[in-house]
Amino acid sequence: MKKIILTKYLLMVLVLCTTSVSALPPKAPHLQEIQFEGLLGTAKWDSNFSQVDGYRLIYANYPSLTNINVIELGTATNYQQLLQNGDALYVAVQAYNVDGNSEISNIEHFKLDRKIVVLLPITNAGGTSGLDLSIKTGIEEALADGLWTDNANRVRWEIIDVVSGIENFGSQTEQLKTLYYGDELLSKISTKDIRGYVNDPNVLAVVTSSTAASLALTSEQIDNEPLIIAGTATSSVLELNKNLMMMPASNKLQADKIHQKLSNDSRTKKRLLKYMIVVDIDLKTIVYSFDLYLSLLQKAFHEEISIQQQASITSDTSKPFAQLVGTLLFDGTEKQAELISNTIDVLEPDVVFHIGLAKLFKMLYDKRPDIAWFGPENVYNYKDYQDGDVTILVLEGEEDINEVSYKNHGYDIVGFLAKVLGKLSDLELNRKRILDMASEITYEGRTGTKGFVEDRGQYIILKTTATGWKKVNYEENE
């Protein structure tokens, strides 16, 4: 009898305990940080071990708190949604059971902002330089032409003129590095404490203009590096960076074209053709073009050796070739320009090849308009040289040399990236997949084939005329 009474008592206690637990609404769930895979957002939460019959996701526009919406999710503890770039939301979760609703969970917010960042250094005067402005103009033209239409809801463009007030090249480089890596450049380069574009997963690729800027943005080794595209950089040293793509062909190809032209001229004239090189000591020129100078020296050395070897075998030293007879540095001063002019009188070169800035080239030309000058690709005005013998080297498709001649590079950058993104799904919009895809494809742009390829367009020769620049066609003579 006592055993039966005790059993009934235990059953009554059990029923009372069960009733007391289920008679309470659930505790508020804990919402984890919203995670993204490309444009796919995932919200996850835990139930705090409460008795839960279901969950509802609550979201509203960020930061205005308008358009509050509720999604009933049943007993699922996660929710995924493919979003459009630019979506910005507050998100929270609420649990419920038959006895009521929990309090609202912690509230998380996000702004989906996948973007291509364009970092353009600016001049001391506070405006973008000619080349940087050209890149900007080309990008804006391509966007206006609809090259980015299919990706407009996936990735946006953000064009940034780097901080003004830059007094010299060195500080400009530091400005770029700070923008890119954040305030902590060296000691914490691999930590999450870094602020800057390199540590922002929303930045899928970075576009810049000059060789100097590209060197600044590849100066540190980082994990999960973004694709970097250099709009006007030509320095061959940049080819060592596996995540950096140059739009123009490298200085090595420039050197090949220059030496080909000079050697051809010597064969056409059937005599030795003497040339000298003038290199601006401006720091930008050294960064941009010193490897061009070294390539020309190497070619000149091998040409001399080849002629000597032939002469030792056949005793024939009469083969015409282009001979480098001297190299001078130019600091941009009137005194140095006069010294170079006097040296030209002594060495008597047929051609003087100038490596450097167009404005300094003009100073040298004005000293000696009576001889033949040759310059690498840059921004030249034919009106400065229309009465003289001036030849310049430019990329194919850039025959119209003016302040915005490089805009085609900016145009092709948009076209190339549009093709890259067109190969990727909305879930694949991340740095690694973009870099992988960029290394696999090529794009036929206005200035030739673009991509991680050796042949990034061809250089052509232009000569000045009374009305503009004229393309020079010549055939190799064997």
Steps between C-alpha positions, in 0.01 A plus 500: 500500500779741589675413176195594291455833684872583450482423128196729455684772693807478272282511188325811631835671571625411151189645335528817707868540411436447128214746504711762675776476230272518198299779655787745429578673169847409361810699578634738238725323248852624433557622142850449364673746266356493149734310265530541124608277217502731203152655507350215704436609857463248784348570842547241777380494860478271801189421707646527850350154561150638547182323396443651157224438248645731237703809406434813304762719334443874534680744272484870412692749288832618646545764635150646455308218672227516233310217331501257791433146373452160661578156353358189668766228503355208694760324712802577276793667677645663190380696200666574163410764244663610174522879515581788271813706551418810701241329722532626858289348777444461872437133586361337817336171595208419730400158632150393605302212641139443603551716806630809326787676328856540617665835525673618184853366455802722473475713186766470227535727199693492175551686177586285200749711308699291253714744302790564264715779648691736270788678680632794297801701623463873444736782412637760740249747359219291643356353182554167332798482267461445126544122514283458809229718348518287186439180696209664679354630173524158338332324792216751506456469122479121521246517782292752301518270195342218700798264530410449866122472464485126570700547820344822626305319775797284592810721531537878491791729404653744750748753358725673755738789440781439749538763774614843375792705625761245394833678471720226361502152358600334828209640700260411218612139527444504876151645450413217264641237736304645791177497300563145393652336807369729772689690768702200613723426204765258619484361852137387477477430131340158553260590782135596496585834661592646163267756353505559128380353177723196515312369804151582370343186346256725311790625286520234230759672278710817496579713195778755494682699237876536521792266558579678825149447635508134397830449679356661813199268494712187459769590755379258768415131486149432626255212514188500284637776279264675257555531128689822419485648149758760398359735238816657359782317672767352273788415734606140446568453872123501556471175307632322811177577687264206448190704592581808291401532135650773282287641221785624275781279378815499712816703458668191356271518198571873471873428495450236229309746281751781552800284420319351200430848364857625549653184352266521203600862439867401495433230241286734291778761498761224454729644762570506869227691684614661823256580778522624854261480795392775737330387821313744726607456861150592616404228748184413311700438183741271681211297640309495172774448246837400642448141391432633148843661512661180626331301223640738240848470652475122487393505136781741410754276675383187320500683165862610551607149600324351198677738259839429662449125479401524135805716426736251668368225272458683169717812549194696387419796727281681250159366612277798585361505852371744762777585745442658842767768534409654836255541787434819694282585800281809487384687811267740320718807543606747231865438585469126450306548175786712368752233602304233314487722193878536509544125541285443194748712304787281620340155452312592182215252546246450222219461755458597865261277692335666801360303796290713730234769517361679197554844655873432543521355152371834369780686680764279336337525159497879515877490549560285193206495255750427221551132584279191516323425831326184613277470808312220679123495540377801695275802455645718223358791302596486132483881478818519710696300240319539167800665332754245623604137472322345798387140528309351792393155610136437596266210554295391203161666526649811666595684182318815610753636747334752729410552864249216503677256270506233771126496550482182292686324779228599744236393249662159458532451876120518533455266204750249637347495848150474352613186317658360819185554705286363219673164552420494873174430682359726771645262759850527352546875539805484723864593461637154437253406226540835326880471508483139376263588217699810400809282458314261271334729245599767249305795367533659158491868583559825319876469548546130438479184708465557874558254781786319671673451164834601351336661199309793649485698179770616260705818481501709185718786376361849438673795335400862528356685201365850447149379583551227758663164567540253214553127534831380356497168319829332424607151402783307655791454261698182539 
